[in-house]
Amino acid sequence: FCTANSIRMQAYAPFGSGTGISANLTDETVTQIAQRLARTPAEVLLRWALQHCGSAVLGSSNTQHMQTNKGARDFALTPGDMAAVDAISGNGTANTHFCWDPSSVP
């Protein structure tokens, strides 16, 4: 719908929210991708959001986190990586609000 109507999506809190942040950053799928790419799990989740939405709203006052987040612009996830992270939502191990499916919103 959004693409067909030239509506640009923006990720808000792409690492998850509340207690789900820790679950998302330690999710086995995310950590395996991060290790393979020599990236942090945060960079993987941010890159996933950027490739889906094109932009993301981050909130950190930690300058080290800000520097790490900039690294998400320096690589791309494969279609397989994207599909693997897409599948995290609702798998019972991570924050189920991590990946909203806009097609299911009335």
SULPEDA-V22092 format. One record per helix or strand. SS is the DSSP state (a for helix, b for strand). FROM is the first residue (numbers start at 1). LEN is the number of residues. Records with the same first field share a line. If there is no record, write none. Layout:
SS=FROM-LEN / FROM-LEN
This chain:
b=11-2 / 56-2
a=20-6 / 28-10 / 41-13 / 63-11 / 79-8 / 102-3
